[in-house]
């Protein structure tokens, strides 16, 4: 059935005078979309790009994502498989031949596949990888030479400048949000001098602020040194503060507590352990569970989880009976009274109501999906070292300053493809540019004529 010219004119007139959506309605629609779609929608129009690029929109989107996760009762994680280049070097306490190709995969509790998010290759910049930290969609990767900050969802990577020398050669890095300035801070602790035999040391710290207005951003030294020596374990961020374990072999008396570093006023305070607590347990770590700060004690065959109350006192919240005598790590609360715990490469559900421990998935058997590559796993691979795993929420928060490139949009008159380069070699075109509306019918006609002389074979057209 052919459409008459009069009908086409009516359709065109209706489309031409279709009223635009109010900005507030556009905002409410966009804030509920995933990050991948929003990155593409930046090229729809100048108005949409301005909305999506606004820092307040990124904050609102992050808040909405948190609400969606709570409603769906699904916890997302970011998995980073760390592989080795070559064979395992014997007598190394920690491998120094870790691959410089870093890939991030997003996985939700209960799924059998992990989705590829971002990959970067650093070409021999480091040999060892230590800790992976996460806050609001931003990921910090600390290595033996550099500290990197990623936003995997928008493919944004920042390599921090070199800091002061650390004689211990083990990075101690914390990361979190300053609630006063809404800026993210990377905190690095280092030893200027360290002598275990004499029990003497000199320690300092420096801070790098993400999104600082200073063009030549660098580490900022803190005049006040940490009051106690910091241990080599992972540093936990919780509600604007960093929680650090103390190295007891460098103090006269056991500390019986942890240090808290406030990111707002950049001051230290001391928090005591629970009353019935010994710092000599097999495994001690701090974790956020269900929005509460918790401290875990590892025993042979069980773990005790203590929760910090608003009164400042510790209350015993969980006692997890483990199926075997090995170290477990509690990752998150997936739903009411059900914990996701990890032992090496295996993930378990622990139901506190029964109690019961059920194996959910093995990380090397999990299927990993990557674009243009068939899904794969790591079963039987001898080059896999470990799987770094952190709780994860996608966000639009950038870690680098936006480049001031000339960007063309579909609503820009005369927009066309351009290969023009700036003096520094960057392309003037960040997004796909479209041809003028007047040339569009001719291009479509030419395409139909070309297709008429071809046949479709699989996923391509051939003559």
N, C-alpha and C positions, 0 to 999 in steps of 0.2 A: 504494500500500500504506500503510495507516494504522498508526500506532504505538500500541500499547496504553498505557493509563495506568501499568500496572505496569512496562513497559519504560522509560518516561520517568522514573519514580522511580528506577530502577536507574542510568540515565545521570546524573541529578542527584546521586545519592549518591556515585557515583564521582568526579564533578567536584568535589564539595564536599570530599571527603577526599583529593584528589590531593596528594601530598607536594610541598612547595616545593623548588625547586632550591637547593643550597647557595650561599651568597654568592660563594664563590671560583669556582664554575662559572659563575654569572651574569657575574662579572667577566671571565672568560676568553672568554665568548661576545661580550659587548658590546665588548670592546677590539678585536675584529676587524671591527667594523661600520663603515661610512662615517659621516662626520660628519653628513650630512643625516638619516640614520636616527636617530642618537643624539639629535639635537636634538628630534625628535618623541617619542622614547621617554622623555624626561624627564617627560612627563605621564602615563605608564603607572601609576606608583605612587611613593609617597614614598621607598621603598627604592631604586628605580632612579634617581630624581632625585638622591639622596644619592651614589650610586656615580658617576654620570656627571659630577656637579658637583664632585667631589673633585679638587683639583689633581694628586694623585698619579695619578689615572686619566687625566687629560689628558696627563701625561708618558708613561705606559705606552702610551696610544693613539698618540702621536706616534712612539714608538720602534717600535711594531708596524707603523705605516704605512711607516716607512723600510725595514723588513725586506721588506714586501710589494713595494715598488718595486724593491728589489734582485733579488727572485726573478722578477718579471715582466719585468725589463730594460726598463722603460718610464719615460721621464723626463717629468714633468708641468711645464707652464709656465702662468703667469698672464699673459694678454694684456690690455692696457688701451689701446683705441683712443682717441687724443686728437684731438678735432675742434676746429675754429675757429668762432667766432661772427662771421659776416660775412666780408668779403673779407680776403685777406692784406694786411697793412700793409707797404708797401715801406720799405726802408732800416732795418728792425728786425733787429738781430742775432738776437733770439729773440722769437717772437710773444708779444704781451701780450693777445691776445683768445682764449685757450683756453677752451673750453666748461667750465662748472662742473658739468656732468653727467658723473660718473665711473662707468664700468662695467667690471667685471672678468669675464673669460672664461677658463675652464680648458681647456687643450688638451694632449693627449699626442702625443708624437712618432709620426708615421705615420698619424694620423687626419685626416680631411678636414673635420671640423666642430669648433667650439669651443663649449663649454657655458657658458651664463650662470651666474655665481655670485652676484654682488651688484652693486647700483647705488645711487648716492647723488647727490643734487643739493645744491650748496652755495650757490646763489643769489647769485652775484656776490661771493664772498669772496676770489677770487684772479683774476689775469690770466694768469700764466705757471705752467707745470709743468716741473720740472727733472728730478729723479731719482726712481726707484722702487726701493726696497730691500726685501729679503725675508729673514726668518729664522723658521723653525719655524711657518709658516702665517700669520705676521703681516707686514703690508705697510706700509711707510712711504712716504708721498707728500709730497715737499717742493715748496712753491710759493713765489712771490715774497712772500707775506704770512703764510702759515700752514704748520704741519707737521701732517699727519694720520697717524694709526695705525689700520689696519683689521685685522680678522679677517674676510675676506669670507665664509668658510664658515659662520659663525654670525651674520653680519650685525651685527657689533659695530664701532663707529666711535668714535674718540677724537680730538677736536681739541685739540692742545696749546696752552697759553697763549702769549702773545707773549713772545719772548725779548729779549735786549739788541739794540740797533740795530747793523746791519752796514752799514758805509759802502760796501762793495763791491757790495751789492745782489744778490749771487749766493749762494744758500744752499749751505753745505757741511755736510752732515748724514750721520752714520754711525749704524748700528743693529746691535745684536747682543745675545747672551746672556752674562750674567755667570755663569760656571759655578760660582762659589762660592755665590752667593745664589739661583741659578735665577731671576733676574729679568732683564727686558729693559731695555736702556738706549738712549735716543736721545741722541746726542752731537752738539752743534751748535758749529761753529767760526765765529768772526766777527772782522771787522777793526774795531777802534776808530778807527784812523787808517791811511791808505794814500796814499803819494805815489810814483808810478812814476818820475817824473823825478829825484827825489833818492834813490830806492831805500830809503825809510824806511817803517816800518809799526809798528803796535802791534796784537797779536792776542790774543784771549781765547777761552775755551770754557766751555760749560755743559752739564749733563747732566740729563735727565728720566728718572726710573725708572718703568717701567710696573708697576702693581700695588703702588706704594708704600703703606705703612700710613698715611701722612699724608693726612688727608681733603682738605686744601687743597694738593694736590700742585702743585709749581711747579718751574721750572728751578733747578738748584743750580750756582752758580758754582764753578769750580775755581781755586784760588789760584795754581797753577803754570801759566803760559802755555805754549803749544806752543813747543818750542825752535827751530823753523824755520817759515817761512811755508807755509801749506797751499794747494795748487793747487785749481782749480775742478772737477776731474774727480770721477768717482764714487768713493766710499769703500767698500772691500771688507771684509766680515767673514769671519773664518776662525778657528774654534776659540777663541773668547773674546777675540779681538783685532781691532782695526781697522787696516787698511793704507792709508796716505795718501801721495799724491805731493806732492813739494815744489815750490814755485814758484821756479824757478832765476833768474828775472829780478829777484828781490828779495834774492839772496845774492851774495856776492863771487865764490865759486867754485861750479861745478856740483856738486850734492850727490852724484851717483853712487850713489844709494840711495833708499830709501823709509822713512817713519816708521811705527813700529808702536805703537799705543796699547792697552795691556792694560786690559780692562774690569774686571778683578778688583781690581788695586791702583791703577788709574787713573794709570799711569806710562808714559812714552814710552821707546822704544829705537830704534836705527837699524839698518837692514838694508841691506847693500851690494848693488848690482846685480851681475849676472854679470860676469866679467872682460872678455869681449869684448862690450861694450855701450855704446851711445851714447845719451844721453837726447834726442837731436835727431831721433829717428826719426819717421816719419809718425804712427804709432799705438802707444801704450804703455798697457797696462792689466793689472790683476791679476785672476785668475779662479781659482776652485776647480774642479779637474777630477779626478773620481774620488777625492775625499777628499784631494787634494794641492793645496798652494798653488803656483800657476803664474804666470809673468810672460810676457807676449806682446810681441814686437817686430814692428812692422809695416814691411815693406819694399814696394817696388813689385813686385807679382807674387808675393809669398810672405810667410809669417809664420813666425817661429821661436818655439816655446813652450819656456820654461825651467821646470824643476821644482825646488823647494826641498827638499833632502834633510835628513834628521835631523841630519846633521853641520853644517848651516848653509851648505853649498855649493850652488851652482846647477848643474844638469845639463841639457844640451839634450835635450829629450824628443821633440818633434815639429818637423818642417820641412814646412809645408804649402805646396804649389805652387798658387797661385790661378789660376782660369781667365781672369781679366781684371785689369787694373791698377786695383783699387778697394779700399777699406778693408773688411776682414772682421773680424768679432768672433766668437771661439769661445765658445759658450754652455755646452756640457756634453759629457760622454762618454756616448753612448747605449748602447753595448756595447763589448766589448773592441776597442780601437784604431779605433773609429768615432766621429768627432766631429760634433756638430751646430754648424754655423757660420752666421753671419748677415751678409748684406750688404744694408743698407737694409731693404726689405720682403721679401727673399727668404731662404729657409732652405735650406741645403745639408747633405748628408752627405759627410764626408770619410773615406775608408777608407785608413788608414795602411799597410795591407798591400799595396795595389796600386801606387802611390797613385791615388786617383780622387776627383773632386768631382762629385756628382750633385745637381741641384736637386730639392728635396722638395716645397716648397709656397711660395706667395706669400701673404703675410699679408692683402693686400687682396682676394685671390680666395678665401680661406678662408671657409667658411660659418659664420655666428655664430647660434647658437640662443638665443632669448630667450622666456620664458613669455608666452603669449597673443599672440605676434608670429611671423609666418612667418620662417624662417631667411633671412638676408640676407648680403650681402657689401659691400665698399667700392670695388668696381671703378667707375672713372669719377667718383667723388665728389671734388669740389674742396675740400670742407671738412675732409678728413682731413689732419692735420698729421704724426702719427707713431704708431707702435705701440710702447708701452712693454712690455717683455717680460722676465720674471724666472723663474728656476726656482721651483717651487711645490710645497708639501706641505700638504694640508688638516690643520687641527688644531682642538682645542677650547679652546685657550688664550684667555682673555678679555683685553680691553684696558681695559674699564671695570669698575667695581665692580658686583656684582649688586644689583638693587633688591630691597628687602625688602617684596615685595608678598604679599598673602594669596592663596595658590594652592590650588585645589581639585583633587582627583584622583578618578578613578573609584572608588577604594576609600574615599573620604571619605563617611560617611553623610550623606544629605540634600543632596548636591551638586547645584547647579542653576546656570543661567545668571544672571549678575549684571552690571548696568550701573553698580553703585555706584562712585563716584569718591573718590579721596583728596583732601586739601586742595590738593595741587599739580596736580590734574587728571589724574593717571595712573589707568588702570583698575585695579581690584582683581583683575581676572581676566587672567592671562597665558596660560592654556591653555584648551582646550575643556573645559567642565564638562558632566557628564551628568546626566540626571534621575534621580530615585530609582528603584530597581529595581522597586518596586511599580507605578509608572506606566508602565513600559516596554511591557508587553503592550498596554495601552490605546492608547498612541501608535502602535504598529505596526498595530493593527487599524484605527485611523483613517486611517493612511497607505494601507493596502490598499484601503479603501473609496473614498478619493479617487482613487487610480490607476484604479479600475474604471470611473470616468466619464471617463477621459482616454485619449488614444492617444499612442503614442510617435512623435515626428517628429525624425529626426536624432539630436541629442544632448539633447533636451528633451521634456517631456511637455506636451501642449496639450489643451484641451477640444475 
